[in-house]
């Protein structure tokens, strides 16, 4: 080759020769070489791109699903509520105050025994269970009736003792107030005082539940900043409507609320005969107060039927009246009906009173369901409890030895009166004895006189024929707590247990007349979700917010009362007698 010229083919290096040999071997054996293949590199890059795109799409899908889910949770469950009827409709909201699941088991077993029914026989209400409710308040794991009912009326949690007032002490618009503003006709029917916590939350706003004098004026519309929000009220609590110059009053002032109501156009009735004389279409607004305080327990009321109408009757009369009033209106009616004294029987730990209260409520449920079948306007009944009372158990261990698995409904069947009524009779006897100049004066003779009376009283009222000397001696030495002592005598023999004289934090049942319309309440829910459903069913969601804004603008301390002090107890249970309405003066015939 001429000097300085490069060869056309460069001689291969030992390395390149080795590489060529390796590549040739790879073609023959199918094994990879250490040399990077252009095709495999391209495939690898496309694989990376594919994985990136897949990850991007998956992430986007997750984000979209999360947004959709969050939207469904914050738009009033509109997708779930498509089944709610449109147009004119009625809503019957029923509250079994203090009734827990065990109350139903107790009553079911009692009824099977007394009526000789088969073991699988159930109550009317049992067939309509759709869910359960969690009951805590904003201030405690154990709610009181005020906070529990505020969850229904306002759809929000509040502190124990609050009557449609929030934890910041501002008023919250109630579903009944919103319904009234939308044109619904409204009503309240209870067996306790009409100014008690549960009815109060629907038509009044106070910072302490014991402000019942103020509640009475708000409920008739006299001091309510929006005017009258209720068209019909049936219940007890007449003492809060009478001036304190009246011996049957429990007001702290001279205001005659009955006269004020009449002047504002209310029709007023106070006796059983007046109630029975009502037409099926009475003039509204209508106020019926049938007891100075609470209507007696059903176990006692049945012997005073000519004086006090039962819940079933007052509920049906109210439904007839509201139905007639809305016959030619664009909107229907909204009513709250409460079996109020189930709660009181729980506070008293009185199982005999409890079963009669629950049976009366079940009879009312049956009557309401029958009304719904007969009415032409789409009507939904929803029933629940604000809490459970007493921590009731249908079994009780009385001795250190392992207990038998049983309880005795026959003991409850033997009782003809409540323990409260029995204690009331005992107190009347003691009062008469203290004024009896011929009564024994020696301590032993006087005690024997009392023991003999108590033996007869326990037998005639409670069906207890084997009262022990210790039980009778306790009644003699501590007459102030006789109601609780009598109740414990019944409970021990029936082997029913109680964990408290107060409320418990147990979940409570939800019932409905139409499962499809009330499917939003199926399953386990916060009590506030029940309140949200009530306003949603009535189409009152926006109106509740408007009412709230107006109340906050117009209400002040003159309506709401002073802001409670930190740590102040507001649940009304500093003393159970006060909680049950035992004010300065008590009606001797109220049976409470």
C-alpha positions as CSV (number, residue, x, y, z in Angstrom):
1,X,0.0,0.0,0.0
2,X,1.2,3.5,-0.7
3,X,2.6,5.2,2.3
4,X,0.0,7.2,4.5
5,X,-3.1,5.6,2.9
6,X,-5.6,4.0,5.2
7,X,-6.9,0.5,4.2
8,X,-10.5,0.3,3.0
9,X,-11.1,-2.3,5.6
10,X,-9.7,-1.7,9.1
11,X,-8.2,-4.8,10.6
12,X,-10.4,-6.2,13.3
13,X,-9.2,-5.9,16.9
14,X,-9.1,-8.9,19.2
15,X,-12.1,-7.4,21.1
16,X,-14.2,-6.9,18.0
17,X,-13.3,-10.4,16.8
18,X,-14.5,-11.8,20.2
19,X,-17.7,-9.8,19.9
20,X,-18.4,-11.1,16.5
21,X,-17.9,-14.6,17.6
22,X,-20.2,-14.1,20.6
23,X,-22.9,-12.6,18.4
24,X,-22.6,-15.6,16.0
25,X,-22.9,-18.0,18.9
26,X,-25.9,-16.1,20.1
27,X,-27.6,-16.5,16.8
28,X,-27.0,-20.3,17.0
29,X,-27.9,-20.8,20.6
30,X,-30.6,-18.2,21.2
31,X,-28.7,-16.7,24.2
32,X,-28.3,-13.0,24.8
33,X,-25.1,-11.2,24.4
34,X,-23.6,-8.5,26.5
35,X,-24.1,-6.1,23.6
36,X,-27.1,-3.9,23.8
37,X,-29.8,-4.8,21.2
38,X,-31.5,-1.9,19.5
39,X,-34.8,-3.8,19.2
40,X,-34.9,-4.7,22.9
41,X,-34.0,-1.2,23.9
42,X,-36.9,0.1,21.9
43,X,-39.3,-2.4,23.4
44,X,-38.0,-1.5,26.9
45,X,-38.7,2.2,26.3
46,X,-42.2,1.5,25.0
47,X,-42.8,-0.7,28.1
48,X,-41.8,2.2,30.3
49,X,-44.1,4.6,28.5
50,X,-47.0,2.1,28.8
51,X,-46.5,1.7,32.5
52,X,-46.4,5.4,33.0
53,X,-49.6,5.9,31.0
54,X,-51.3,3.1,32.9
55,X,-50.3,4.6,36.3
56,X,-51.4,8.0,35.1
57,X,-54.8,6.7,34.1
58,X,-55.2,4.7,37.3
59,X,-54.4,7.7,39.4
60,X,-56.8,9.9,37.5
61,X,-59.6,7.2,37.9
62,X,-59.0,7.1,41.7
63,X,-59.1,10.9,41.9
64,X,-62.3,11.1,39.9
65,X,-64.0,8.3,42.0
66,X,-63.0,10.1,45.2
67,X,-64.5,13.4,44.0
68,X,-67.7,11.7,42.9
69,X,-67.9,9.9,46.3
70,X,-67.3,13.1,48.2
71,X,-69.9,15.0,46.1
72,X,-72.4,12.3,46.9
73,X,-71.7,12.7,50.6
74,X,-72.2,16.5,50.6
75,X,-75.2,16.8,48.3
76,X,-77.9,15.6,50.7
77,X,-77.7,12.0,49.4
78,X,-79.8,13.0,46.5
79,X,-79.2,9.7,44.7
80,X,-80.6,7.8,47.7
81,X,-83.6,10.1,48.1
82,X,-85.1,9.6,44.7
83,X,-87.8,7.4,46.3
84,X,-89.3,10.2,48.4
85,X,-92.7,11.1,47.1
86,X,-93.2,14.5,45.4
87,X,-96.1,16.8,45.6
88,X,-98.4,17.0,48.6
89,X,-97.4,14.6,51.4
90,X,-97.6,14.1,55.1
91,X,-95.0,13.2,57.7
92,X,-95.7,11.6,61.1
93,X,-92.6,11.5,63.3
94,X,-93.0,9.4,66.4
95,X,-90.6,9.4,69.4
96,X,-90.6,6.6,72.0
97,X,-88.7,8.5,74.6
98,X,-86.3,6.3,76.6
99,X,-87.2,3.1,74.7
100,X,-84.3,0.9,73.9
101,X,-84.2,-2.5,72.2
102,X,-84.5,-4.3,75.6
103,X,-87.8,-2.4,76.3
104,X,-89.2,-4.2,73.3
105,X,-87.9,-7.6,74.4
106,X,-89.4,-7.1,77.8
107,X,-92.8,-6.0,76.5
108,X,-92.8,-8.8,73.8
109,X,-92.2,-11.4,76.4
110,X,-94.7,-9.9,78.8
111,X,-97.4,-9.9,76.1
112,X,-96.7,-13.4,75.1
113,X,-97.2,-14.5,78.7
114,X,-100.3,-12.5,79.5
115,X,-102.1,-13.2,76.2
116,X,-100.9,-16.8,75.9
117,X,-99.3,-16.1,72.6
118,X,-96.7,-18.3,70.7
119,X,-93.0,-17.6,71.3
120,X,-92.6,-16.1,67.8
121,X,-95.4,-13.5,68.3
122,X,-94.2,-10.0,67.9
123,X,-95.3,-6.4,68.5
124,X,-96.7,-4.3,65.6
125,X,-93.7,-2.1,65.7
126,X,-91.3,-5.0,65.3
127,X,-92.3,-5.5,61.7
128,X,-91.3,-2.0,60.7
129,X,-87.7,-1.9,62.0
130,X,-85.3,-0.5,59.3
131,X,-82.2,0.6,61.2
132,X,-80.5,1.9,64.4
133,X,-79.4,5.3,65.7
134,X,-76.4,6.4,67.6
135,X,-77.4,8.8,70.3
136,X,-74.5,10.8,71.9
137,X,-74.7,14.5,72.3
138,X,-72.0,17.1,71.7
139,X,-71.2,17.3,75.4
140,X,-71.4,13.7,76.4
141,X,-71.4,10.1,75.2
142,X,-74.8,9.8,77.0
143,X,-77.4,12.3,75.8
144,X,-80.4,13.8,77.5
145,X,-83.8,14.3,75.9
146,X,-83.1,17.9,75.0
147,X,-79.9,17.3,73.0
148,X,-81.4,14.1,71.6
149,X,-84.5,15.8,70.3
150,X,-82.5,18.8,69.0
151,X,-80.7,16.4,66.8
152,X,-84.1,15.5,65.3
153,X,-85.4,19.1,65.1
154,X,-82.3,20.8,63.8
155,X,-80.2,17.9,62.4
156,X,-77.3,19.0,64.5
157,X,-75.5,17.9,67.7
158,X,-75.8,20.0,70.8
159,X,-75.1,20.0,74.5
160,X,-77.3,18.2,77.1
161,X,-80.0,20.7,78.2
162,X,-80.2,22.6,74.9
163,X,-83.6,23.3,73.4
164,X,-82.9,23.8,69.6
165,X,-79.8,25.8,70.6
166,X,-76.3,24.9,69.3
167,X,-73.1,24.5,71.4
168,X,-72.3,28.2,70.6
169,X,-75.6,29.1,72.3
170,X,-77.2,30.3,69.1
171,X,-80.6,29.1,67.9
172,X,-81.0,26.6,65.1
173,X,-84.1,26.5,62.9
174,X,-86.3,23.4,63.5
175,X,-87.8,21.3,60.8
176,X,-91.3,22.1,62.2
177,X,-90.7,25.8,61.9
178,X,-89.4,25.4,58.4
179,X,-92.4,23.2,57.5
180,X,-94.8,25.8,58.9
181,X,-93.2,28.5,56.8
182,X,-93.6,26.3,53.7
183,X,-97.3,26.0,54.3
184,X,-97.5,22.7,56.2
185,X,-100.0,22.3,59.0
186,X,-98.2,21.2,62.2
187,X,-98.9,19.4,65.4
188,X,-97.5,18.1,68.7
189,X,-99.0,15.2,70.8
190,X,-97.3,14.0,74.0
191,X,-98.1,12.3,77.3
192,X,-95.7,14.4,79.4
193,X,-95.8,18.2,79.7
194,X,-96.2,19.9,76.3
195,X,-93.3,22.1,77.4
196,X,-91.0,19.2,78.2
197,X,-87.8,18.7,76.2
198,X,-88.9,16.7,73.2
199,X,-91.9,18.7,72.1
200,X,-90.2,22.0,73.1
201,X,-87.4,21.6,70.5
202,X,-89.8,21.8,67.6
203,X,-91.3,25.2,68.4
204,X,-89.1,27.0,70.9
205,X,-85.5,27.9,71.6
206,X,-84.0,28.2,75.1
207,X,-80.5,27.6,76.5
208,X,-81.7,25.5,79.5
209,X,-84.5,22.9,79.2
210,X,-85.9,23.9,82.6
211,X,-87.1,27.2,81.2
212,X,-90.5,25.7,80.6
213,X,-92.4,29.0,81.5
214,X,-90.6,30.6,78.6
215,X,-91.2,27.6,76.3
216,X,-95.0,27.8,76.9
217,X,-95.1,31.4,75.6
218,X,-92.9,30.7,72.6
219,X,-95.0,27.6,71.7
220,X,-98.3,29.6,71.5
221,X,-96.4,32.2,69.4
222,X,-96.6,35.0,71.9
223,X,-92.8,35.5,72.3
224,X,-91.6,33.4,69.3
225,X,-89.9,35.9,66.9
226,X,-91.4,34.1,63.9
227,X,-94.9,33.9,65.4
228,X,-97.0,30.8,65.9
229,X,-95.3,27.7,64.6
230,X,-97.7,25.0,65.8
231,X,-101.4,24.5,64.9
232,X,-102.3,21.8,67.4
233,X,-100.9,20.7,70.8
234,X,-102.2,17.9,73.0
235,X,-100.5,16.8,76.3
236,X,-100.1,17.7,79.9
237,X,-98.2,20.6,81.5
238,X,-101.2,22.8,82.3
239,X,-99.4,24.2,85.3
240,X,-97.0,26.2,83.1
241,X,-99.9,27.9,81.4
242,X,-101.6,29.1,84.6
243,X,-100.6,32.3,86.6
244,X,-98.9,31.6,89.9
245,X,-102.0,33.1,91.6
246,X,-103.7,29.8,90.7
247,X,-103.0,27.0,93.3
248,X,-102.4,24.5,90.4
249,X,-99.8,26.7,88.8
250,X,-96.1,26.0,88.7
251,X,-95.1,29.2,86.9
252,X,-92.8,31.7,88.5
253,X,-94.8,34.7,87.3
254,X,-98.4,36.0,87.0
255,X,-98.7,35.4,83.3
256,X,-101.9,33.6,82.3
257,X,-100.7,31.8,79.2
258,X,-104.1,30.2,78.6
259,X,-105.8,33.6,78.4
260,X,-103.0,34.9,76.2
261,X,-103.5,31.9,73.9
262,X,-107.2,32.4,73.7
263,X,-106.7,36.1,72.9
264,X,-104.4,35.0,70.0
265,X,-107.1,32.8,68.5
266,X,-106.4,29.4,70.1
267,X,-109.2,27.1,71.0
268,X,-108.6,25.6,74.4
269,X,-109.8,22.4,76.1
270,X,-108.7,20.8,79.3
271,X,-111.0,17.9,80.1
272,X,-111.8,14.4,78.7
273,X,-115.4,15.3,78.0
274,X,-114.2,18.4,76.0
275,X,-111.8,16.2,74.1
276,X,-114.5,13.6,73.3
277,X,-116.8,16.3,72.1
278,X,-114.3,17.6,69.4
279,X,-115.5,17.2,65.9
280,X,-113.4,15.4,63.3
281,X,-112.5,18.9,61.9
282,X,-112.0,21.2,64.9
283,X,-111.0,24.8,64.5
284,X,-107.2,25.4,64.6
285,X,-105.1,26.4,66.4
286,X,-106.1,24.0,69.1
287,X,-104.5,23.6,72.6
288,X,-105.5,20.6,74.7
289,X,-103.9,20.3,78.2
290,X,-105.3,17.4,80.1
291,X,-103.1,17.3,83.2
292,X,-101.5,19.8,85.4
293,X,-98.2,18.1,84.8
294,X,-97.7,14.7,83.1
295,X,-100.5,12.4,82.1
296,X,-100.4,9.4,84.4
297,X,-98.6,6.2,83.5
298,X,-100.8,4.0,81.3
299,X,-100.8,1.3,84.1
300,X,-102.5,3.9,86.3
301,X,-104.4,6.0,83.6
302,X,-106.5,3.0,82.6
303,X,-108.3,3.4,86.0
304,X,-108.9,7.1,85.3
305,X,-109.9,6.8,81.6
306,X,-112.8,9.3,82.1
307,X,-110.2,11.9,83.1
308,X,-107.2,11.4,80.9
309,X,-107.4,10.3,77.2
310,X,-104.9,7.7,76.1
311,X,-102.1,8.4,73.6
312,X,-103.8,6.4,70.9
313,X,-106.9,8.6,71.1
314,X,-105.1,11.9,71.2
315,X,-102.9,10.9,68.3
316,X,-105.8,9.8,66.1
317,X,-107.8,12.9,67.0
318,X,-104.8,15.1,66.0
319,X,-104.4,13.2,62.7
320,X,-108.0,13.6,61.9
321,X,-107.9,17.3,62.7
322,X,-104.7,17.9,60.6
323,X,-106.1,15.8,57.7
324,X,-109.3,17.8,57.7
325,X,-107.4,21.1,57.8
326,X,-105.2,20.2,54.8
327,X,-107.9,18.6,52.7
328,X,-107.9,21.5,50.2
329,X,-104.4,22.8,50.7
330,X,-101.3,22.5,48.5
331,X,-99.2,21.2,51.4
332,X,-99.9,18.4,53.9
333,X,-99.1,18.2,57.6
334,X,-96.2,17.4,59.8
335,X,-96.8,16.1,63.3
336,X,-94.6,14.8,66.2
337,X,-96.2,12.2,68.4
338,X,-94.3,11.1,71.6
339,X,-94.7,8.2,73.9
340,X,-93.2,10.3,76.6
341,X,-93.4,8.3,79.8
342,X,-91.6,5.2,78.7
343,X,-88.6,7.4,79.7
344,X,-90.1,8.1,83.2
345,X,-90.7,4.4,83.8
346,X,-87.0,3.8,82.9
347,X,-85.9,6.5,85.3
348,X,-88.0,4.9,88.0
349,X,-86.6,1.4,87.2
350,X,-90.3,0.3,87.1
351,X,-90.7,-2.7,84.7
352,X,-94.4,-3.0,85.2
353,X,-95.0,0.7,84.3
354,X,-92.6,0.2,81.4
355,X,-94.4,-2.6,79.6
356,X,-97.7,-0.8,79.8
357,X,-96.1,2.4,78.3
358,X,-94.5,0.4,75.5
359,X,-97.8,-1.4,74.8
360,X,-99.7,1.9,74.6
361,X,-97.0,3.2,72.2
362,X,-97.4,0.0,70.1
363,X,-101.2,0.4,70.0
364,X,-100.6,4.0,68.8
365,X,-98.3,2.8,66.1
366,X,-101.0,0.4,64.9
367,X,-103.5,3.2,64.8
368,X,-101.2,5.4,62.9
369,X,-100.5,2.7,60.3
370,X,-104.2,2.2,59.9
371,X,-104.7,5.9,59.3
372,X,-101.9,5.9,56.7
373,X,-103.8,3.0,54.9
374,X,-107.0,5.1,54.8
375,X,-105.6,8.5,53.8
376,X,-105.3,9.5,50.2
377,X,-102.3,11.8,50.7
378,X,-98.9,10.0,50.6
379,X,-98.0,9.7,54.3
380,X,-94.8,8.4,55.9
381,X,-94.4,7.4,59.6
382,X,-90.9,7.4,61.1
383,X,-90.4,6.3,64.7
384,X,-87.3,6.3,66.9
385,X,-86.1,7.0,70.4
386,X,-84.0,9.9,71.6
387,X,-82.1,7.5,73.9
388,X,-82.5,4.5,76.1
389,X,-83.3,5.0,79.8
390,X,-82.3,2.8,82.8
391,X,-79.9,0.4,81.2
392,X,-82.6,-2.3,81.2
393,X,-81.8,-6.0,81.1
394,X,-84.1,-8.9,80.9
395,X,-82.1,-10.9,83.4
396,X,-80.7,-10.2,86.8
397,X,-78.2,-12.0,89.1
398,X,-79.4,-11.7,92.7
399,X,-76.9,-14.0,94.4
400,X,-73.2,-14.9,94.2
401,X,-74.0,-18.3,92.7
402,X,-74.3,-18.6,88.9
403,X,-77.7,-17.3,87.8
404,X,-80.5,-19.2,86.0
405,X,-81.3,-18.0,82.4
406,X,-84.7,-16.6,83.0
407,X,-86.9,-13.7,84.0
408,X,-90.5,-13.7,85.3
409,X,-93.2,-11.7,83.3
410,X,-95.8,-13.1,85.7
411,X,-94.5,-10.7,88.4
412,X,-95.2,-7.7,86.1
413,X,-98.6,-9.1,85.3
414,X,-99.5,-9.2,89.0
415,X,-98.9,-5.4,89.4
416,X,-102.0,-3.3,88.9
417,X,-100.3,0.1,89.5
418,X,-97.0,1.8,89.1
419,X,-94.5,2.1,91.9
420,X,-94.9,5.9,91.7
421,X,-98.6,5.6,92.2
422,X,-98.1,3.2,95.1
423,X,-95.6,5.5,96.7
424,X,-98.1,8.4,96.3
425,X,-100.7,6.3,98.1
426,X,-98.2,5.7,100.9
427,X,-97.4,9.4,101.2
428,X,-101.1,10.2,101.5
429,X,-101.4,7.6,104.2
430,X,-98.5,9.1,106.2
431,X,-100.0,12.6,105.8
432,X,-103.3,11.3,107.2
433,X,-101.6,9.4,109.9
434,X,-99.8,12.5,111.1
435,X,-103.1,14.3,111.6
436,X,-104.9,11.3,113.1
437,X,-105.2,12.0,116.9
438,X,-106.2,8.4,117.5
439,X,-103.1,6.9,115.8
440,X,-100.5,5.0,118.0
441,X,-98.0,7.3,119.7
442,X,-95.5,4.7,120.9
443,X,-92.7,4.2,118.4
444,X,-93.0,0.4,118.2
445,X,-96.8,0.5,117.9
446,X,-96.6,3.2,115.2
447,X,-94.0,1.2,113.2
448,X,-96.2,-1.9,113.4
449,X,-99.1,0.2,112.1
450,X,-97.0,1.3,109.1
451,X,-95.7,-2.2,108.5
452,X,-99.2,-3.6,108.4
453,X,-100.3,-0.9,106.0
454,X,-97.3,-1.4,103.7
455,X,-97.9,-5.2,103.6
456,X,-101.4,-4.6,102.4
457,X,-100.4,-1.9,99.9
458,X,-97.7,-4.0,98.3
459,X,-100.1,-6.8,97.9
460,X,-103.0,-4.8,96.5
461,X,-101.0,-2.5,94.1
462,X,-98.0,-4.5,93.2
463,X,-99.1,-8.1,93.6
464,X,-96.3,-8.7,96.1
465,X,-97.5,-11.1,98.9
466,X,-94.1,-11.9,100.3
467,X,-92.6,-8.5,101.2
468,X,-89.6,-9.1,103.5
469,X,-89.1,-7.5,106.8
470,X,-86.0,-5.7,105.4
471,X,-88.0,-4.3,102.5
472,X,-90.8,-3.1,104.7
473,X,-88.4,-1.6,107.2
474,X,-86.7,0.3,104.4
475,X,-90.0,1.8,103.4
476,X,-90.8,2.9,106.9
477,X,-87.4,4.5,107.5
478,X,-87.0,6.1,104.1
479,X,-90.5,7.1,102.7
480,X,-88.9,9.8,100.5
481,X,-87.5,7.1,98.2
482,X,-90.5,4.8,98.4
483,X,-91.1,4.9,94.7
484,X,-87.6,3.5,94.0
485,X,-88.0,0.9,96.8
486,X,-91.3,-0.4,95.5
487,X,-89.9,-0.6,91.9
488,X,-86.9,-2.5,93.2
489,X,-89.2,-5.0,94.9
490,X,-90.9,-5.7,91.6
491,X,-87.7,-5.8,89.6
492,X,-85.9,-8.2,91.9
493,X,-88.9,-10.6,91.8
494,X,-89.2,-10.4,88.0
495,X,-85.4,-10.6,87.8
496,X,-85.2,-7.6,85.5
497,X,-82.0,-5.6,85.8
498,X,-81.2,-1.9,85.7
499,X,-77.8,-0.2,85.5
500,X,-78.9,3.4,86.2
501,X,-81.7,5.7,87.1
502,X,-80.5,7.9,84.3
503,X,-80.0,7.4,80.6
504,X,-77.6,5.0,78.8
505,X,-75.6,5.4,75.6
506,X,-77.1,2.4,73.9
507,X,-78.1,2.6,70.2
508,X,-81.9,2.7,69.6
509,X,-84.0,1.4,66.8
510,X,-85.5,3.2,63.8
511,X,-88.8,2.2,62.3
512,X,-90.8,3.3,59.2
513,X,-94.1,2.6,57.6
514,X,-92.6,2.6,54.1
515,X,-89.1,1.0,53.7
516,X,-88.7,2.4,50.2
517,X,-89.5,6.0,51.1
518,X,-87.3,5.8,54.2
519,X,-84.4,3.8,52.8
520,X,-82.0,6.6,53.6
521,X,-82.4,5.5,57.3
522,X,-81.7,1.9,56.7
523,X,-78.6,0.7,58.7
524,X,-76.8,2.5,61.5
525,X,-76.9,6.3,61.6
526,X,-76.2,9.3,63.8
527,X,-79.3,10.8,65.3
528,X,-78.6,14.0,63.3
529,X,-79.1,12.0,60.1
530,X,-82.7,11.4,61.2
531,X,-83.2,15.2,61.5
532,X,-81.6,15.6,58.1
533,X,-84.0,13.1,56.6
534,X,-87.1,14.7,58.1
535,X,-86.3,18.1,56.4
536,X,-85.4,16.3,53.2
537,X,-88.7,14.4,53.1
538,X,-90.6,17.6,53.6
539,X,-88.5,19.5,51.0
540,X,-87.5,21.9,53.8
541,X,-83.7,21.8,53.6
542,X,-83.2,25.4,52.3
543,X,-86.0,26.7,54.5
544,X,-84.4,25.4,57.7
545,X,-81.3,27.5,56.9
546,X,-83.4,30.6,56.2
547,X,-85.3,30.1,59.5
548,X,-82.0,29.7,61.4
549,X,-80.6,32.9,59.9
550,X,-83.8,34.8,60.9
551,X,-83.8,33.4,64.4
552,X,-80.2,34.4,65.0
553,X,-81.0,37.9,63.8
554,X,-84.1,38.3,66.0
555,X,-83.5,36.3,69.2
556,X,-81.6,37.5,72.2
557,X,-81.2,36.8,75.8
558,X,-84.8,37.7,76.5
559,X,-85.8,34.7,74.4
560,X,-82.9,32.3,75.0
561,X,-81.9,33.0,78.5
562,X,-78.5,33.6,79.9
563,X,-75.5,31.6,78.5
564,X,-74.9,28.8,81.0
565,X,-71.9,28.9,83.2
566,X,-69.0,26.5,82.4
567,X,-69.6,23.2,84.1
568,X,-73.2,24.0,84.9
569,X,-75.4,20.9,84.8
570,X,-78.2,21.4,82.3
571,X,-79.8,18.0,81.8
572,X,-82.4,18.6,84.4
573,X,-81.3,15.7,86.5
574,X,-79.9,17.3,89.6
575,X,-82.9,15.8,91.2
576,X,-85.1,13.2,89.5
577,X,-88.3,14.5,90.9
578,X,-87.6,17.9,89.4
579,X,-86.7,16.1,86.1
580,X,-90.1,14.5,86.2
581,X,-91.9,17.8,86.7
582,X,-92.1,18.0,90.5
583,X,-92.1,21.7,90.9
584,X,-93.2,23.9,93.8
585,X,-96.7,22.4,93.7
586,X,-97.8,19.0,92.5
587,X,-101.2,17.9,91.4
588,X,-102.2,15.0,93.7
589,X,-104.1,13.3,90.9
590,X,-101.5,13.4,88.2
591,X,-100.1,10.0,89.0
592,X,-96.5,11.1,88.2
